[in-house]
Amino acid sequence: MDAKGIFSTIKIFGTKESVVNLDAKNDIIKKYCTDKDVLHVGCTDSPQTEMSWKQGNFLHFQLEQIAKSIVGIDLDAKSIGFLRQQGINNIVEMNAENITLTQKFDVIVAGDIIEHMNNPGLFLEQVPGLLNREGLLVISVPIAFSFVSVLYAWLAGKERIHKDHCFYFSPKTLATLCSRYDLLPVSLFFVNQKSKLATNKTGGKLGIRLVNLSREILVKLSPFTATQIIMAFKKSSETDTTTYIELQ
């Protein structure tokens, strides 16, 4: 095989409007989950559970308000205990690489979790059997080429990565991995999470706004500089492959 055959494109089986979107991550995920039966994998946002809860951006609680039904699974017993104290009782302590649930779901949300797994393939091979007809797997992950990550690596000589991450992902690598488990991509979003650095100084706040504006402009020019991607997948047998966008 020559080099041209090695560096192939991928197909996103959807419409052009689905490729670039700078909305908040939670808003995009919620659009998939409204009035659906949802399985939320890695739902406690550990180790930031209490902070996310107090800041009001805890995704599982937001999904609970809009989903037809929701079940969460997570390995962090301490975080599950904290959430139960807040009145959230639909979370089960369970390893996503060995899901023992018997029910099926319209949507499976794996938000910022597969990069933490020992073996994402063990999770993905279970997904088709857990989805209802026309069901979706929605995955969000940090993108390997984000402006912040590259800036740190190239200019500061540091690798800026969560201490529990085992993998880097891109649209192509994520699509390739999922396709090996009978799951094809049907949408792709590049998401630019804004900086929320706390400061009491007016100059500092202005600086943060300028940083966020610069990053927004940069992402519009080059989506791969975004902080994250969100991709939705369907079982290949239920995917319309006649309409697609080819990603270089």
MIDOSE-1310 file (N, C-alpha, C; in nm, 2 decimals, decimal comma, always signed):
residues 248
mdak	+0,08/-0,12/+0,00/+0,00/+0,00/+0,00/+0,09/+0,12/+0,00; +0,06/+0,22/-0,09/+0,14/+0,34/-0,09/+0,09/+0,44/+0,01; +0,16/+0,56/+0,02/+0,13/+0,65/+0,12/-0,01/+0,71/+0,11; -0,06/+0,73/-0,02/-0,19/+0,78/-0,05/-0,30/+0,69/+0,01
gifs	-0,28/+0,56/+0,00/-0,37/+0,47/+0,06/-0,38/+0,46/+0,21; -0,26/+0,49/+0,27/-0,26/+0,50/+0,42/-0,33/+0,62/+0,47; -0,31/+0,73/+0,41/-0,37/+0,86/+0,46/-0,51/+0,88/+0,39; -0,61/+0,81/+0,43/-0,74/+0,82/+0,37/-0,83/+0,92/+0,44
tiki	-0,94/+0,95/+0,38/-1,04/+1,04/+0,43/-1,14/+0,96/+0,52; -1,23/+1,02/+0,59/-1,34/+0,96/+0,66/-1,47/+1,02/+0,61; -1,58/+0,95/+0,62/-1,71/+1,00/+0,58/-1,79/+1,02/+0,71; -1,86/+1,14/+0,71/-1,95/+1,17/+0,82/-2,09/+1,16/+0,75
fgtk	-2,17/+1,07/+0,79/-2,30/+1,04/+0,72/-2,41/+1,13/+0,77; -2,40/+1,26/+0,72/-2,50/+1,36/+0,76/-2,49/+1,48/+0,67; -2,54/+1,59/+0,71/-2,55/+1,71/+0,63/-2,44/+1,81/+0,66; -2,41/+1,90/+0,58/-2,30/+1,99/+0,60/-2,31/+2,07/+0,72
esvv	-2,44/+2,11/+0,76/-2,46/+2,19/+0,88/-2,41/+2,12/+1,01; -2,39/+1,99/+1,00/-2,35/+1,92/+1,13/-2,20/+1,92/+1,15; -2,12/+1,98/+1,07/-1,98/+1,97/+1,08/-1,92/+2,06/+1,19; -1,95/+2,19/+1,18/-1,89/+2,29/+1,27/-1,99/+2,36/+1,35
nlda	-1,98/+2,36/+1,48/-2,07/+2,42/+1,57/-2,00/+2,47/+1,70; -2,01/+2,59/+1,74/-1,94/+2,64/+1,85/-2,03/+2,66/+1,97; -2,14/+2,59/+1,98/-2,23/+2,60/+2,09/-2,16/+2,53/+2,21; -2,22/+2,56/+2,33/-2,17/+2,49/+2,45/-2,18/+2,34/+2,44
kndi	-2,09/+2,27/+2,49/-2,09/+2,12/+2,48/-2,22/+2,06/+2,53; -2,26/+2,10/+2,65/-2,38/+2,04/+2,72/-2,50/+2,07/+2,63; -2,51/+2,18/+2,57/-2,63/+2,22/+2,48/-2,64/+2,12/+2,37; -2,53/+2,09/+2,30/-2,53/+2,00/+2,19/-2,58/+1,86/+2,24
ikky	-2,52/+1,81/+2,35/-2,56/+1,68/+2,40/-2,70/+1,67/+2,43; -2,76/+1,78/+2,50/-2,90/+1,78/+2,54/-2,99/+1,77/+2,42; -2,95/+1,82/+2,31/-3,04/+1,82/+2,19/-3,07/+1,67/+2,15; -2,97/+1,59/+2,17/-2,98/+1,45/+2,13/-3,07/+1,37/+2,23
ctdk	-3,08/+1,42/+2,36/-3,14/+1,34/+2,47/-3,28/+1,38/+2,51; -3,33/+1,49/+2,45/-3,46/+1,54/+2,49/-3,57/+1,43/+2,45; -3,65/+1,39/+2,56/-3,76/+1,29/+2,55/-3,71/+1,16/+2,50; -3,58/+1,12/+2,54/-3,53/+0,99/+2,50/-3,49/+0,91/+2,63
dvlh	-3,48/+0,78/+2,61/-3,43/+0,69/+2,71/-3,28/+0,69/+2,70; -3,22/+0,74/+2,81/-3,07/+0,77/+2,80/-2,99/+0,69/+2,90; -2,88/+0,64/+2,85/-2,77/+0,58/+2,94/-2,66/+0,68/+2,94; -2,62/+0,73/+3,06/-2,51/+0,83/+3,07/-2,39/+0,76/+3,14
vgct	-2,29/+0,74/+3,06/-2,17/+0,67/+3,10/-2,07/+0,76/+3,16; -2,01/+0,73/+3,27/-1,92/+0,82/+3,34/-1,98/+0,94/+3,38; -2,10/+0,93/+3,45/-2,19/+1,05/+3,47/-2,16/+1,14/+3,58; -2,06/+1,10/+3,67/-2,04/+1,18/+3,79/-1,95/+1,30/+3,77
dspq	-1,88/+1,30/+3,65/-1,78/+1,41/+3,63/-1,67/+1,41/+3,73; -1,64/+1,29/+3,79/-1,53/+1,28/+3,89/-1,40/+1,32/+3,82; -1,31/+1,38/+3,89/-1,31/+1,42/+4,03/-1,36/+1,57/+4,06; -1,44/+1,62/+3,96/-1,49/+1,75/+3,97/-1,64/+1,76/+4,00
tems	-1,69/+1,65/+4,06/-1,83/+1,64/+4,08/-1,89/+1,75/+4,16; -1,83/+1,78/+4,28/-1,89/+1,88/+4,37/-1,88/+2,02/+4,30; -1,77/+2,05/+4,24/-1,75/+2,18/+4,17/-1,85/+2,20/+4,06; -1,87/+2,09/+3,98/-1,97/+2,10/+3,87/-2,11/+2,12/+3,92
wkqg	-2,14/+2,05/+4,03/-2,27/+2,07/+4,09/-2,29/+2,21/+4,14; -2,20/+2,26/+4,21/-2,21/+2,40/+4,27/-2,21/+2,50/+4,16; -2,14/+2,48/+4,05/-2,14/+2,58/+3,95/-2,26/+2,58/+3,86; -2,35/+2,47/+3,88/-2,47/+2,46/+3,80/-2,46/+2,41/+3,66
nflh	-2,34/+2,35/+3,63/-2,33/+2,30/+3,49/-2,31/+2,14/+3,49; -2,37/+2,08/+3,59/-2,35/+1,93/+3,60/-2,44/+1,87/+3,50; -2,38/+1,80/+3,40/-2,45/+1,75/+3,28/-2,56/+1,65/+3,32; -2,53/+1,55/+3,41/-2,63/+1,45/+3,44/-2,76/+1,51/+3,49
fqle	-2,75/+1,61/+3,58/-2,87/+1,67/+3,63/-2,95/+1,74/+3,52; -2,88/+1,81/+3,43/-2,94/+1,87/+3,31/-3,01/+1,77/+3,22; -2,95/+1,66/+3,20/-3,01/+1,55/+3,12/-3,14/+1,49/+3,19; -3,13/+1,48/+3,32/-3,24/+1,43/+3,40/-3,36/+1,52/+3,38
qiak	-3,35/+1,65/+3,36/-3,46/+1,74/+3,35/-3,53/+1,72/+3,21; -3,46/+1,67/+3,11/-3,52/+1,67/+2,97/-3,54/+1,53/+2,92; -3,47/+1,43/+2,97/-3,48/+1,30/+2,91/-3,61/+1,23/+2,95; -3,66/+1,14/+2,87/-3,78/+1,06/+2,91/-3,74/+0,97/+3,03
sivg	-3,63/+0,91/+3,03/-3,57/+0,84/+3,14/-3,42/+0,84/+3,13; -3,36/+0,82/+3,24/-3,21/+0,82/+3,24/-3,15/+0,73/+3,35; -3,05/+0,66/+3,31/-2,97/+0,58/+3,40/-2,82/+0,62/+3,38; -2,76/+0,64/+3,49/-2,61/+0,67/+3,49/-2,53/+0,56/+3,55
idld	-2,41/+0,54/+3,49/-2,32/+0,45/+3,55/-2,18/+0,52/+3,57; -2,11/+0,48/+3,68/-1,98/+0,54/+3,71/-1,91/+0,45/+3,81; -1,78/+0,46/+3,82/-1,70/+0,38/+3,91/-1,67/+0,45/+4,04; -1,70/+0,58/+4,05/-1,65/+0,65/+4,17/-1,76/+0,65/+4,27
aksi	-1,75/+0,56/+4,37/-1,85/+0,55/+4,48/-1,86/+0,67/+4,56; -1,75/+0,75/+4,58/-1,76/+0,87/+4,66/-1,85/+0,97/+4,59; -1,83/+0,99/+4,46/-1,91/+1,09/+4,39/-2,05/+1,05/+4,38; -2,08/+0,92/+4,36/-2,21/+0,87/+4,36/-2,28/+0,90/+4,49
gflr	-2,21/+0,88/+4,60/-2,27/+0,91/+4,73/-2,30/+1,05/+4,75; -2,21/+1,14/+4,70/-2,24/+1,29/+4,71/-2,37/+1,32/+4,63; -2,38/+1,26/+4,51/-2,50/+1,30/+4,43/-2,63/+1,24/+4,49; -2,62/+1,13/+4,55/-2,74/+1,08/+4,62/-2,78/+1,17/+4,73
qqgi	-2,69/+1,23/+4,80/-2,72/+1,33/+4,90/-2,79/+1,45/+4,84; -2,77/+1,48/+4,71/-2,84/+1,59/+4,64/-2,97/+1,55/+4,58; -3,01/+1,42/+4,60/-3,13/+1,37/+4,55/-3,13/+1,30/+4,42; -3,01/+1,27/+4,36/-3,00/+1,20/+4,24/-2,97/+1,05/+4,27
nniv	-3,07/+0,97/+4,24/-3,07/+0,83/+4,28/-3,08/+0,73/+4,16; -3,05/+0,78/+4,04/-3,05/+0,70/+3,92/-2,92/+0,66/+3,86; -2,82/+0,66/+3,95/-2,68/+0,63/+3,91/-2,64/+0,49/+3,98; -2,58/+0,41/+3,90/-2,54/+0,27/+3,94/-2,38/+0,27/+3,94
emna	-2,32/+0,21/+4,04/-2,18/+0,19/+4,04/-2,15/+0,07/+3,95; -2,08/+0,10/+3,83/-2,06/+0,00/+3,73/-1,95/+0,04/+3,64; -1,87/-0,06/+3,59/-1,76/-0,04/+3,50/-1,81/-0,04/+3,36; -1,79/+0,07/+3,28/-1,84/+0,08/+3,15/-1,78/-0,02/+3,05
enit	-1,67/-0,08/+3,09/-1,61/-0,19/+3,01/-1,68/-0,32/+3,04; -1,77/-0,33/+3,13/-1,84/-0,45/+3,16/-1,98/-0,41/+3,21; -2,07/-0,36/+3,12/-2,20/-0,32/+3,15/-2,29/-0,44/+3,17; -2,37/-0,44/+3,28/-2,45/-0,56/+3,31/-2,60/-0,52/+3,30
ltqk	-2,63/-0,40/+3,25/-2,77/-0,36/+3,23/-2,84/-0,44/+3,12; -2,97/-0,47/+3,14/-3,04/-0,55/+3,04/-3,13/-0,47/+2,95; -3,16/-0,34/+2,99/-3,25/-0,26/+2,91/-3,18/-0,20/+2,80; -3,25/-0,14/+2,70/-3,20/-0,08/+2,58/-3,23/+0,07/+2,59
fdvi	-3,15/+0,15/+2,51/-3,16/+0,30/+2,52/-3,17/+0,36/+2,38; -3,23/+0,48/+2,38/-3,24/+0,56/+2,26/-3,10/+0,63/+2,23; -3,04/+0,67/+2,34/-2,92/+0,75/+2,34/-2,82/+0,70/+2,45; -2,70/+0,67/+2,41/-2,59/+0,65/+2,51/-2,50/+0,77/+2,50
vagd	-2,48/+0,84/+2,61/-2,39/+0,95/+2,62/-2,26/+0,91/+2,69; -2,15/+0,92/+2,62/-2,02/+0,90/+2,68/-1,94/+1,03/+2,67; -1,96/+1,12/+2,77/-1,90/+1,25/+2,77/-1,77/+1,25/+2,84; -1,66/+1,28/+2,76/-1,53/+1,29/+2,82/-1,49/+1,17/+2,91
iieh	-1,52/+1,05/+2,86/-1,49/+0,94/+2,94/-1,41/+0,83/+2,87; -1,42/+0,81/+2,74/-1,35/+0,70/+2,68/-1,20/+0,72/+2,68; -1,15/+0,85/+2,69/-1,01/+0,87/+2,70/-0,95/+0,83/+2,83; -1,04/+0,80/+2,93/-1,00/+0,76/+3,06/-1,00/+0,60/+3,07
mnnp	-1,06/+0,54/+2,98/-1,08/+0,39/+2,99/-0,95/+0,31/+2,97; -0,94/+0,20/+3,03/-0,82/+0,11/+3,00/-0,83/+0,05/+2,86; -0,96/+0,02/+2,82/-0,98/-0,04/+2,69/-1,11/+0,01/+2,64; -1,11/+0,12/+2,56/-1,24/+0,17/+2,51/-1,31/+0,07/+2,42
glfl	-1,24/-0,03/+2,36/-1,30/-0,13/+2,27/-1,40/-0,22/+2,35; -1,37/-0,25/+2,47/-1,46/-0,33/+2,56/-1,59/-0,26/+2,58; -1,58/-0,13/+2,59/-1,71/-0,05/+2,60/-1,78/-0,05/+2,47; -1,71/-0,01/+2,36/-1,78/+0,00/+2,23/-1,84/-0,12/+2,18
eqvp	-1,78/-0,24/+2,21/-1,84/-0,36/+2,15/-1,97/-0,39/+2,22; -2,00/-0,33/+2,33/-2,13/-0,35/+2,40/-2,24/-0,26/+2,35; -2,20/-0,15/+2,29/-2,30/-0,04/+2,25/-2,41/-0,09/+2,16; -2,38/-0,15/+2,04/-2,49/-0,19/+1,95/-2,60/-0,27/+2,02
glln	-2,56/-0,36/+2,11/-2,66/-0,44/+2,18/-2,74/-0,36/+2,29; -2,69/-0,24/+2,32/-2,76/-0,16/+2,42/-2,85/-0,05/+2,36; -2,84/-0,04/+2,23/-2,92/+0,07/+2,16/-3,05/+0,01/+2,10; -3,15/+0,09/+2,12/-3,28/+0,07/+2,05/-3,26/+0,09/+1,90
regl	-3,36/+0,06/+1,82/-3,36/+0,08/+1,68/-3,34/+0,23/+1,66; -3,25/+0,27/+1,56/-3,22/+0,41/+1,54/-3,15/+0,48/+1,65; -3,10/+0,41/+1,75/-3,04/+0,47/+1,86/-2,90/+0,53/+1,83; -2,86/+0,62/+1,92/-2,73/+0,69/+1,89/-2,64/+0,68/+2,01
lvis	-2,51/+0,67/+1,98/-2,40/+0,68/+2,07/-2,34/+0,82/+2,05; -2,34/+0,90/+2,16/-2,28/+1,04/+2,15/-2,16/+1,05/+2,24; -2,05/+1,08/+2,17/-1,92/+1,08/+2,24/-1,86/+1,22/+2,23; -1,81/+1,27/+2,35/-1,73/+1,39/+2,35/-1,59/+1,36/+2,40
vpia	-1,49/+1,42/+2,34/-1,35/+1,39/+2,38/-1,27/+1,52/+2,35; -1,16/+1,54/+2,43/-1,07/+1,65/+2,39/-1,01/+1,62/+2,26; -0,98/+1,72/+2,18/-0,92/+1,69/+2,05/-0,77/+1,70/+2,06; -0,70/+1,62/+1,99/-0,56/+1,61/+2,00/-0,49/+1,74/+1,95
fsfv	-0,55/+1,81/+1,86/-0,49/+1,93/+1,80/-0,53/+2,06/+1,85; -0,59/+2,06/+1,97/-0,64/+2,19/+2,02/-0,53/+2,29/+2,03; -0,57/+2,42/+2,01/-0,48/+2,53/+2,01/-0,40/+2,53/+2,15; -0,47/+2,51/+2,26/-0,41/+2,52/+2,39/-0,31/+2,41/+2,40
svly	-0,34/+2,28/+2,36/-0,25/+2,17/+2,38/-0,12/+2,19/+2,29; -0,14/+2,24/+2,17/-0,03/+2,26/+2,08/+0,06/+2,37/+2,13; -0,01/+2,48/+2,18/+0,07/+2,59/+2,23/+0,16/+2,55/+2,34; +0,10/+2,48/+2,43/+0,19/+2,43/+2,55/+0,30/+2,34/+2,50
awla	+0,27/+2,25/+2,41/+0,37/+2,16/+2,36/+0,49/+2,22/+2,28; +0,45/+2,31/+2,19/+0,55/+2,37/+2,10/+0,62/+2,49/+2,17; +0,55/+2,57/+2,24/+0,61/+2,69/+2,30/+0,66/+2,68/+2,44; +0,59/+2,60/+2,52/+0,63/+2,59/+2,66/+0,70/+2,46/+2,69
gker	+0,70/+2,37/+2,59/+0,77/+2,24/+2,61/+0,71/+2,15/+2,71; +0,58/+2,17/+2,73/+0,50/+2,09/+2,83/+0,38/+2,02/+2,77; +0,35/+1,91/+2,82/+0,23/+1,83/+2,77/+0,12/+1,86/+2,87; +0,02/+1,94/+2,82/-0,10/+1,98/+2,91/-0,21/+1,88/+2,89
ihkd	-0,22/+1,78/+2,98/-0,32/+1,67/+2,97/-0,36/+1,63/+3,11; -0,49/+1,59/+3,12/-0,54/+1,54/+3,24/-0,46/+1,42/+3,29; -0,44/+1,41/+3,42/-0,35/+1,30/+3,47/-0,41/+1,16/+3,45; -0,54/+1,15/+3,42/-0,60/+1,02/+3,41/-0,63/+0,98/+3,26
hcfy	-0,59/+1,07/+3,17/-0,61/+1,04/+3,03/-0,51/+0,93/+2,98; -0,56/+0,84/+2,90/-0,48/+0,73/+2,84/-0,46/+0,75/+2,69; -0,54/+0,83/+2,63/-0,55/+0,83/+2,48/-0,57/+0,98/+2,43; -0,52/+1,01/+2,31/-0,56/+1,12/+2,24/-0,65/+1,08/+2,12
fspk	-0,75/+1,17/+2,09/-0,84/+1,14/+1,98/-0,85/+1,25/+1,89; -0,89/+1,22/+1,76/-0,92/+1,31/+1,66/-1,05/+1,26/+1,59; -1,11/+1,34/+1,50/-1,23/+1,29/+1,43/-1,20/+1,16/+1,36; -1,08/+1,15/+1,29/-1,05/+1,03/+1,22/-1,02/+0,91/+1,31
tlat	-0,94/+0,92/+1,41/-0,91/+0,81/+1,50/-1,04/+0,76/+1,57; -1,12/+0,85/+1,62/-1,25/+0,82/+1,68/-1,34/+0,74/+1,59; -1,35/+0,80/+1,47/-1,44/+0,73/+1,37/-1,39/+0,59/+1,33; -1,26/+0,58/+1,32/-1,20/+0,45/+1,28/-1,22/+0,35/+1,39
lcsr	-1,20/+0,39/+1,52/-1,22/+0,30/+1,63/-1,36/+0,25/+1,64; -1,46/+0,35/+1,63/-1,60/+0,31/+1,64/-1,65/+0,22/+1,53; -1,59/+0,24/+1,41/-1,63/+0,17/+1,29/-1,60/+0,02/+1,31; -1,50/-0,01/+1,39/-1,46/-0,15/+1,41/-1,56/-0,22/+1,50
ydll	-1,65/-0,15/+1,55/-1,76/-0,20/+1,64/-1,90/-0,18/+1,58; -1,90/-0,17/+1,45/-2,03/-0,16/+1,38/-2,10/-0,02/+1,40; -2,02/+0,08/+1,43/-2,08/+0,22/+1,46/-2,02/+0,32/+1,36; -2,11/+0,39/+1,28/-2,06/+0,48/+1,18/-2,10/+0,63/+1,23
pvsl	-2,01/+0,72/+1,20/-2,04/+0,86/+1,24/-2,15/+0,93/+1,16; -2,24/+0,99/+1,23/-2,35/+1,07/+1,16/-2,35/+1,22/+1,19; -2,26/+1,26/+1,28/-2,25/+1,41/+1,30/-2,11/+1,43/+1,37; -2,06/+1,55/+1,34/-1,94/+1,59/+1,40/-1,95/+1,74/+1,44
ffvn	-1,92/+1,77/+1,56/-1,91/+1,91/+1,61/-1,78/+1,94/+1,67; -1,72/+2,06/+1,63/-1,60/+2,11/+1,69/-1,65/+2,21/+1,80; -1,61/+2,19/+1,92/-1,66/+2,27/+2,03/-1,54/+2,35/+2,10; -1,56/+2,48/+2,12/-1,46/+2,56/+2,18/-1,50/+2,61/+2,31
qksk	-1,46/+2,54/+2,42/-1,50/+2,57/+2,55/-1,42/+2,70/+2,59; -1,50/+2,80/+2,65/-1,44/+2,92/+2,68/-1,36/+2,91/+2,81; -1,26/+3,00/+2,82/-1,18/+3,00/+2,95/-1,27/+3,06/+3,06; -1,26/+3,00/+3,18/-1,34/+3,05/+3,29/-1,25/+3,09/+3,41
latn	-1,13/+3,13/+3,38/-1,03/+3,16/+3,49/-1,09/+3,27/+3,58; -1,09/+3,25/+3,71/-1,15/+3,34/+3,80/-1,05/+3,46/+3,83; -1,10/+3,58/+3,83/-1,03/+3,70/+3,86/-1,12/+3,81/+3,91; -1,07/+3,89/+4,00/-1,14/+4,00/+4,05/-1,10/+4,13/+3,99
ktgg	-1,00/+4,12/+3,90/-0,94/+4,24/+3,84/-1,01/+4,27/+3,71; -1,04/+4,40/+3,68/-1,11/+4,43/+3,56/-1,02/+4,40/+3,44; -0,89/+4,43/+3,45/-0,79/+4,40/+3,35/-0,79/+4,25/+3,32; -0,79/+4,17/+3,42/-0,79/+4,03/+3,41/-0,91/+3,98/+3,33
klgi	-1,03/+4,03/+3,37/-1,15/+3,99/+3,30/-1,15/+4,03/+3,15; -1,10/+4,15/+3,13/-1,08/+4,19/+2,99/-0,99/+4,10/+2,91; -0,88/+4,06/+2,98/-0,79/+3,97/+2,91/-0,85/+3,83/+2,88; -0,93/+3,78/+2,97/-1,00/+3,66/+2,94/-1,10/+3,67/+2,83
rlvn	-1,17/+3,78/+2,82/-1,26/+3,80/+2,71/-1,18/+3,81/+2,58; -1,07/+3,87/+2,58/-0,99/+3,88/+2,46/-0,93/+3,74/+2,41; -0,89/+3,66/+2,51/-0,85/+3,53/+2,49/-0,96/+3,45/+2,42; -1,08/+3,45/+2,48/-1,19/+3,38/+2,43/-1,23/+3,42/+2,29
lsre	-1,23/+3,55/+2,27/-1,26/+3,61/+2,13/-1,16/+3,56/+2,03; -1,03/+3,56/+2,07/-0,92/+3,52/+1,98/-0,94/+3,37/+1,94; -0,97/+3,29/+2,05/-0,99/+3,14/+2,02/-1,11/+3,12/+1,94; -1,22/+3,20/+1,95/-1,34/+3,18/+1,87/-1,31/+3,21/+1,73
ilvk	-1,23/+3,31/+1,70/-1,20/+3,35/+1,56/-1,11/+3,24/+1,50; -1,01/+3,19/+1,58/-0,92/+3,09/+1,54/-0,99/+2,96/+1,50; -1,09/+2,92/+1,58/-1,16/+2,80/+1,55/-1,25/+2,81/+1,43; -1,30/+2,93/+1,40/-1,38/+2,95/+1,28/-1,29/+2,94/+1,16
lspf	-1,17/+2,98/+1,17/-1,07/+2,97/+1,06/-1,02/+2,83/+1,05; -1,00/+2,76/+1,16/-0,95/+2,62/+1,16/-1,01/+2,54/+1,27; -1,12/+2,47/+1,24/-1,20/+2,40/+1,34/-1,11/+2,30/+1,43; -1,00/+2,25/+1,37/-0,92/+2,15/+1,44/-0,85/+2,22/+1,56
tatq	-0,85/+2,35/+1,57/-0,79/+2,41/+1,69/-0,88/+2,42/+1,81; -1,01/+2,37/+1,79/-1,11/+2,37/+1,90/-1,06/+2,28/+2,02; -1,12/+2,30/+2,13/-1,08/+2,22/+2,25/-1,14/+2,08/+2,25; -1,25/+2,06/+2,19/-1,32/+1,93/+2,19/-1,39/+1,90/+2,06
iima	-1,42/+1,77/+2,05/-1,51/+1,73/+1,94/-1,63/+1,65/+2,01; -1,74/+1,66/+1,94/-1,86/+1,57/+1,98/-1,90/+1,50/+1,85; -1,90/+1,37/+1,86/-1,94/+1,29/+1,74/-2,06/+1,19/+1,79; -2,16/+1,18/+1,70/-2,27/+1,09/+1,72/-2,25/+0,97/+1,62
fkks	-2,29/+0,85/+1,66/-2,27/+0,73/+1,58/-2,40/+0,65/+1,58; -2,42/+0,58/+1,47/-2,53/+0,49/+1,46/-2,48/+0,35/+1,42; -2,56/+0,25/+1,45/-2,52/+0,12/+1,39/-2,52/+0,12/+1,24; -2,42/+0,06/+1,18/-2,40/+0,07/+1,04/-2,53/+0,02/+0,96
setd	-2,60/-0,08/+1,02/-2,72/-0,13/+0,95/-2,83/-0,03/+0,95; -2,82/+0,07/+1,03/-2,93/+0,17/+1,04/-2,89/+0,31/+0,99; -2,77/+0,31/+0,93/-2,72/+0,44/+0,88/-2,74/+0,46/+0,73; -2,79/+0,58/+0,69/-2,81/+0,61/+0,55/-2,67/+0,66/+0,50
ttty	-2,61/+0,57/+0,42/-2,48/+0,60/+0,37/-2,48/+0,67/+0,23; -2,60/+0,71/+0,19/-2,60/+0,78/+0,06/-2,57/+0,93/+0,06; -2,58/+0,99/+0,18/-2,55/+1,13/+0,20/-2,44/+1,14/+0,30; -2,33/+1,21/+0,27/-2,22/+1,22/+0,36/-2,13/+1,34/+0,32
ielq	-2,04/+1,37/+0,42/-1,94/+1,47/+0,41/-1,81/+1,40/+0,42; -1,72/+1,42/+0,33/-1,59/+1,36/+0,33/-1,49/+1,45/+0,40; -1,43/+1,40/+0,51/-1,33/+1,48/+0,59/-1,19/+1,44/+0,56; -1,11/+1,54/+0,52/-0,97/+1,52/+0,48/-0,89/+1,48/+0,60
